[in-house]
Amino acid sequence: MEESTVKRFLPWVVATALFMEQLDATIVNTAVPAMAESLQVTPLSLKAVAASYVLSLAVGIPVSGWIADRFGTRRVFAVAIAVFTIASALCGLSQSAGQMVVARILQGAGAALMMPVGRLTIVRTFEKSELMTAMNFVIIPALIGPLLGPTVGGLIVHWLSWREIFFVNVPIGIVAQWLIHRHMPNYREDARRPFDWRGLLLFGSGTALLSWLLEIFGEHQIELVTGAVLFIVAIALLLAYWRHALRAPYPLLDLALFKKRTFEVSVTGGFVTRLGVGGLPFLTPLLLQVGLGLPAWKSGLLMMPTAAAAMGMKMASRPILARFGYRAVLIVNTVMIGVTTCLYALVTEQTPLAAVVAIGFALGFFNSLQFTSMNSMAYADVEPQESSMAATIASSFQQISMSFGLAIGSLVAAWFLGGASQSNPHAVINALHGAYLSLGLLTIVSSLSFWRLHATDGASLSRASPELA
């Protein structure tokens, strides 16, 4: 397998798999009412379908690095795609809510390996001067999938049935398998390190419990005391893992990587930034559909410019980072994301749709630059032998932070709504305006996380190199 061919097609291999995962993560929510009617259960009871998927991700991602090192990246990635595709078909064939939950757990297990193993393969294949271009290909599905999901899901349910939503993954999975076996390298470690079962028990149970609490937030009536106790238990488990990891010779997640400033700032700074932006995919459809009264298909179309801007940023990110450096870009761009988020607080029934499109376009542009910068910065000073651990840690923190961001967005919007009816467009708009301002200000404050970077950090990533596509 020629190196030039691998470098040309590998980003598309990983991007295809991640697009399938990200599209599925949002497309399912559209079909919940139809699924509930077909399976003869209440829509609320199907929240377990989403929760089971998130739990499987939370437990599976931390072990992905060890599995890839042990069995090889190509083999693991191919198995992950196969599991995800087969589980998707099983979801479409499910005849009960219980069967659906089991299928979604299996699907989450496949997804848990896809993102970190794909990212690991990219990092090991490309030189640091080439990594930026490769990362641009990989990050686009994560931005486009949540935008296309609700629209595509709504159209499929309207024209066909909810079952076809899951069968969409089957042809994509087949194409991904063909690409994997032709163009994906098989990296593995010769030295086998023992598996940290105790670490998995502590970190896996802690993140699973925390993810479950965040996933059911706002959807189930859970007593405040019970929720608080479970939250404390989850934090205690994670703190116990932190203590364990500092002493274990081969920890599940090696926290020593946080001694590298660029890695630590990228992961922790990205965590804080995603707290502000993680709720936007949830809030914006509410603003457009409930607040402004637009139909779902029109709401989806209005969000398309965000995806277009994200794709356009692929060509602009390297020159911007090469000219201004990671430190300046991340500080200023984070502030711009916050300011753009606050602009949604000006949107009312009288706002021209062109203005809404412009805000969405700007947000897509800044978000794309932000995620590309943060995700690539994490590997600026990571050695090749540390790449699998770095990819696993980065993926774990990203999963948790997005869950936190969604929960915070829901909490803030609910707080501003108060006792008002959710069917009152005026009350919904006012509540969402308050939420946008709060999340925007939180994002602006998160820019302080990147002040600890040095002006030369990431220079090896952004200097000129041949384009990969």
C-alpha positions in Angstrom: 0.0 0.0 0.0 1.7 3.2 -1.2 2.1 5.9 1.3 0.9 8.6 -1.0 -2.3 6.6 -1.8 -2.9 6.1 1.9 -2.6 9.8 2.7 -4.9 10.7 -0.2 -7.8 8.4 0.8 -7.4 7.8 4.6 -9.1 11.1 5.6 -12.1 10.1 3.4 -12.2 6.7 5.0 -12.4 8.2 8.5 -14.7 11.0 7.4 -17.2 8.5 5.9 -17.4 6.5 9.1 -17.7 9.6 11.3 -20.4 11.1 9.1 -22.4 7.9 9.5 -22.0 8.1 13.3 -22.8 11.8 13.6 -25.8 11.6 11.3 -27.2 8.6 13.2 -26.7 10.4 16.5 -29.2 13.1 15.6 -31.5 11.5 13.0 -33.0 9.1 15.5 -34.5 11.8 17.6 -36.8 12.8 14.8 -38.3 9.4 14.6 -39.1 8.9 18.4 -42.9 9.7 18.1 -43.3 7.3 15.2 -41.2 4.6 16.9 -43.2 4.9 20.0 -46.5 4.5 18.1 -45.2 1.5 16.2 -43.8 -0.3 19.2 -46.9 0.6 21.3 -45.0 2.5 24.0 -45.0 6.1 25.2 -42.4 8.4 23.6 -40.9 9.2 27.0 -40.1 5.5 27.6 -38.0 5.5 24.5 -35.5 7.9 26.1 -33.8 4.6 27.1 -32.9 4.2 23.4 -30.8 7.4 23.5 -29.5 6.8 27.0 -28.3 3.3 26.2 -26.4 4.5 23.2 -24.6 7.2 25.3 -23.8 4.7 28.1 -22.2 2.4 25.6 -20.1 5.2 24.3 -19.0 6.3 27.7 -17.8 2.8 28.6 -16.3 1.9 25.2 -14.3 5.0 24.3 -11.7 4.6 27.2 -10.8 1.1 26.1 -10.4 2.0 22.4 -6.7 2.9 22.5 -5.8 -0.4 24.2 -7.8 -2.4 21.7 -6.3 -0.6 18.7 -2.8 -1.2 20.0 -3.5 -4.8 20.7 -5.3 -5.8 17.5 -4.4 -3.1 14.9 -6.1 0.0 13.7 -7.5 -1.4 10.4 -8.9 -4.5 12.0 -10.5 -2.7 14.9 -11.9 0.1 12.7 -13.4 -2.5 10.2 -15.0 -4.4 13.1 -16.3 -1.2 14.6 -17.9 -0.2 11.3 -19.4 -3.7 10.8 -20.8 -3.8 14.4 -22.3 -0.3 13.9 -23.8 -1.2 10.6 -25.3 -4.6 11.7 -26.6 -2.9 14.9 -28.3 -0.2 12.7 -30.1 -2.9 10.7 -31.1 -4.6 14.0 -32.6 -1.3 15.2 -34.7 -1.1 12.0 -35.9 -4.7 12.5 -36.7 -4.3 16.3 -40.2 -5.3 17.3 -40.1 -4.1 20.9 -38.5 -1.3 22.9 -36.3 -3.9 24.7 -34.9 -5.1 21.4 -34.3 -1.5 20.3 -32.3 -0.8 23.5 -30.1 -3.9 23.0 -29.4 -3.0 19.4 -28.6 0.6 20.4 -26.1 -0.6 23.1 -24.4 -2.7 20.4 -24.4 0.3 18.0 -22.9 2.5 20.7 -20.1 -0.1 21.2 -19.2 0.2 17.5 -19.4 4.0 17.6 -17.1 4.1 20.7 -14.3 2.6 18.6 -14.8 4.5 15.4 -14.0 8.1 16.5 -10.8 7.5 18.6 -9.4 4.8 16.4 -10.0 6.8 13.3 -8.3 9.8 14.9 -5.4 7.7 16.0 -4.8 6.4 12.5 -4.8 9.9 11.1 -2.3 11.1 13.7 0.1 8.1 13.1 -0.1 8.4 9.3 0.5 12.1 8.7 3.5 14.2 9.7 2.7 17.1 12.0 3.0 19.6 9.1 0.3 17.6 7.3 -2.0 16.9 10.2 -4.0 20.2 9.8 -5.2 19.3 6.3 -6.1 15.8 7.4 -8.0 17.0 10.5 -10.0 19.3 8.3 -11.5 16.4 6.4 -12.2 14.5 9.6 -13.9 17.3 11.5 -16.5 18.2 8.8 -18.8 15.2 9.4 -19.0 16.1 13.1 -20.3 19.6 12.1 -22.5 18.5 9.2 -24.1 15.4 10.7 -26.1 17.2 13.4 -27.3 19.7 10.9 -28.6 17.2 8.3 -29.9 14.7 10.8 -33.2 16.4 11.8 -34.1 17.3 8.3 -33.2 14.0 6.7 -35.0 12.1 9.6 -38.1 14.2 9.2 -38.3 13.6 5.4 -37.7 9.8 5.8 -40.4 9.5 8.5 -42.8 11.6 6.4 -42.3 9.7 3.1 -41.4 6.2 4.3 -41.3 4.9 7.9 -39.0 5.2 11.0 -37.4 1.9 10.2 -35.7 3.2 7.1 -33.8 5.8 9.2 -31.6 3.0 10.5 -31.2 1.3 7.1 -29.6 4.4 5.8 -26.4 3.3 7.5 -26.2 0.0 5.7 -25.0 1.2 2.3 -22.7 3.8 3.9 -21.2 1.0 6.1 -20.6 -1.2 3.0 -18.8 1.6 1.2 -16.8 2.3 4.4 -15.7 -1.3 4.6 -14.5 -1.2 1.0 -12.5 2.0 1.7 -11.0 0.5 4.9 -9.7 -2.7 3.3 -8.2 -0.7 0.4 -6.7 2.4 2.0 -6.4 2.1 5.7 -3.1 1.1 7.4 -2.9 -1.3 10.2 -0.9 0.1 13.1 -0.3 -1.9 16.3 2.1 -1.9 19.2 4.5 -4.8 19.5 4.9 -4.3 23.2 1.7 -5.4 24.9 0.7 -3.5 28.1 -1.7 -5.2 30.6 -5.3 -4.1 30.6 -6.3 -1.8 33.5 -9.5 -3.6 34.7 -9.7 -1.5 37.9 -9.4 1.7 35.9 -12.2 0.6 33.6 -14.4 -0.2 36.5 -13.8 3.2 38.1 -13.7 5.5 35.0 -16.3 3.5 33.0 -18.9 3.4 35.8 -18.2 7.1 36.7 -18.6 8.4 33.1 -21.5 6.1 32.4 -23.4 7.3 35.4 -22.6 10.9 34.7 -23.6 10.5 31.0 -26.8 8.9 32.0 -27.7 11.7 34.4 -27.0 14.2 31.7 -28.9 12.3 29.1 -32.1 12.0 31.1 -31.8 15.6 32.3 -35.1 17.5 31.7 -36.8 14.4 30.3 -37.5 12.3 33.4 -38.9 13.4 36.8 -36.0 12.6 39.1 -35.9 13.7 42.7 -33.4 16.4 43.5 -31.9 14.4 46.3 -31.6 11.3 44.2 -30.0 13.2 41.4 -27.6 14.9 43.7 -26.5 11.7 45.3 -26.0 10.0 42.0 -24.0 13.0 40.7 -21.8 12.9 43.8 -21.3 9.1 43.4 -20.2 9.7 39.7 -17.7 12.4 40.7 -16.4 10.2 43.5 -15.8 7.4 41.1 -13.9 9.7 38.7 -11.8 11.1 41.5 -11.0 7.5 42.6 -9.9 6.8 39.1 -7.7 9.9 39.1 -6.0 8.7 42.3 -5.6 5.2 40.8 -4.2 6.5 37.5 -1.4 8.4 39.3 -0.2 5.2 40.9 -0.9 2.5 38.3 2.0 1.4 36.1 -0.3 1.0 33.0 -3.4 3.1 33.6 -6.5 3.0 31.3 -6.0 6.7 30.6 -2.5 8.0 31.3 -3.0 11.4 33.0 0.7 12.1 32.6 -0.1 13.5 29.2 -1.7 16.5 30.8 1.9 17.6 31.8 2.2 18.6 28.1 0.9 22.1 28.0 -0.5 22.0 24.5 -2.3 18.8 25.1 -3.7 20.0 28.5 -4.8 23.3 27.1 -6.4 21.7 24.1 -8.4 19.1 26.1 -9.4 21.2 29.1 -9.9 24.4 27.1 -12.0 22.5 24.5 -14.0 21.0 27.4 -14.9 24.4 28.7 -15.6 25.9 25.2 -18.0 23.0 24.4 -20.0 23.7 27.5 -21.1 26.9 25.8 -21.6 25.6 22.2 -22.8 22.1 23.0 -26.4 23.3 23.5 -26.7 25.2 20.3 -27.9 22.2 18.1 -30.7 21.8 20.6 -31.7 25.5 21.1 -31.6 26.7 17.5 -34.3 24.3 16.1 -36.5 25.4 19.0 -36.0 29.0 18.1 -36.8 28.5 14.5 -39.7 26.0 14.9 -41.4 26.8 18.2 -40.4 30.5 18.5 -40.7 31.6 14.9 -43.2 29.0 13.8 -41.2 27.6 10.9 -41.9 24.1 9.6 -39.2 21.5 10.3 -38.0 21.3 6.6 -37.6 25.1 6.5 -35.8 25.1 9.8 -33.4 22.5 8.4 -32.7 24.5 5.3 -31.9 27.6 7.3 -29.2 25.6 9.2 -27.6 24.5 5.9 -25.4 27.6 5.6 -23.7 26.6 8.8 -22.6 23.4 7.2 -21.5 25.2 4.1 -19.4 27.6 6.1 -17.8 24.6 8.0 -16.8 23.1 4.7 -15.4 26.4 3.4 -13.2 26.7 6.5 -11.4 23.6 5.4 -9.4 25.6 2.9 -9.0 28.7 5.1 -7.9 27.2 8.5 -4.2 26.5 7.6 -3.4 29.9 6.2 -5.1 31.6 9.2 -3.2 29.5 11.7 0.0 29.9 9.8 -0.4 33.6 9.8 -1.6 34.3 13.3 -0.7 31.2 15.3 -2.8 28.9 17.5 -2.7 31.1 20.6 -4.1 34.2 18.9 -6.6 32.3 16.7 -8.1 30.3 19.6 -8.4 33.3 21.9 -10.0 35.6 19.3 -12.1 32.9 17.6 -13.5 31.7 20.9 -14.7 35.3 21.6 -16.2 35.5 18.1 -18.1 32.3 18.7 -19.5 33.8 21.9 -20.4 37.1 20.2 -22.1 35.3 17.3 -24.1 33.1 19.7 -25.3 36.3 21.4 -26.5 37.6 18.1 -29.2 34.9 18.1 -30.7 36.9 21.0 -31.7 39.6 18.5 -33.7 37.2 16.3 -37.5 37.7 16.5 -40.5 37.2 14.2 -39.6 40.4 12.4 -36.0 39.4 11.7 -35.3 38.9 8.0 -34.4 35.3 7.2 -31.3 36.6 5.4 -30.0 37.8 8.8 -30.7 34.4 10.4 -28.7 32.8 7.5 -25.8 35.2 8.0 -25.6 34.4 11.7 -25.7 30.7 11.0 -23.0 31.1 8.4 -20.7 33.0 10.7 -21.3 30.5 13.5 -20.4 27.6 11.2 -17.2 29.3 10.1 -16.0 30.1 13.6 -17.0 26.7 15.0 -15.2 24.8 12.2 -12.0 26.8 12.8 -12.3 26.3 16.6 -12.8 22.5 16.5 -10.1 22.0 13.9 -7.6 24.1 15.9 -8.4 22.4 19.2 -8.4 18.9 17.8 -5.1 19.3 16.0 -3.4 21.3 18.8 -3.8 18.3 21.1 -1.1 16.4 19.1 1.4 19.2 18.7 3.8 17.8 21.3 2.6 14.2 21.5 5.1 11.5 20.6 4.1 8.7 18.2 4.1 6.1 21.0 1.7 8.3 23.0 -0.8 8.9 20.1 -3.2 6.1 20.9 -3.5 7.3 24.6 -3.9 10.9 23.5 -6.7 10.0 21.0 -8.5 8.0 23.7 -8.3 10.8 26.3 -9.3 13.5 23.8 -12.3 11.5 22.6 -13.5 10.7 26.2 -13.4 14.3 27.3 -15.1 15.4 24.1 -18.0 13.0 24.7 -18.4 14.2 28.3 -18.2 17.9 27.4 -20.8 17.7 24.7 -23.2 15.9 27.1 -22.5 18.6 29.6 -23.1 21.3 27.0 -26.4 19.9 26.0 -27.5 19.7 29.7 -26.4 23.3 30.4 -28.3 24.6 27.3 -31.4 22.8 28.4 -31.1 24.0 32.0 -30.5 27.6 31.1 -33.4 27.7 28.6 -35.8 26.0 31.2 -34.7 28.5 33.9 -35.5 31.5 31.7 -38.8 29.9 30.6 -39.9 29.5 34.2 -43.5 28.5 34.5 -44.5 29.7 31.1 -46.0 27.3 28.6 -43.7 25.8 26.0 -46.5 26.3 23.4 -46.3 30.1 23.9 -44.0 31.3 21.1 -43.3 34.7 22.7 -42.3 33.1 26.0 -40.1 30.5 24.2 -38.4 33.3 22.2 -37.6 35.3 25.4 -36.3 32.2 27.2 -34.1 31.3 24.3 -32.8 34.8 24.0 -31.7 34.6 27.6 -30.1 31.2 27.0 -28.2 32.4 24.0 -26.8 35.4 25.9 -25.8 33.2 28.8 -24.1 30.6 26.6 -22.4 33.3 24.5 -21.0 34.9 27.6 -19.8 31.5 28.9 -18.1 30.9 25.6 -16.4 34.3 25.7 -15.1 33.6 29.3 -13.8 30.2 28.1 -11.3 32.0 25.8 -9.2 32.6 29.0 -8.3 28.9 28.8 -6.1 29.5 25.8 -4.1 32.4 27.2 -1.6 29.8 28.6 -0.5 28.9 25.1 2.8 30.3 23.8 2.9 32.2 20.5 5.0 29.4 18.9 2.8 26.5 20.0 1.5 24.4 17.1 3.9 25.9 14.6 4.9 22.4 13.4 1.2 21.8 12.6 0.4 24.9 10.6 3.4 25.4 8.4 3.0 24.8 4.7 2.8 21.3 3.3 1.3 19.7 0.2 -2.5 19.5 0.1 -3.9 16.0 0.7 -6.9 16.4 -1.7 
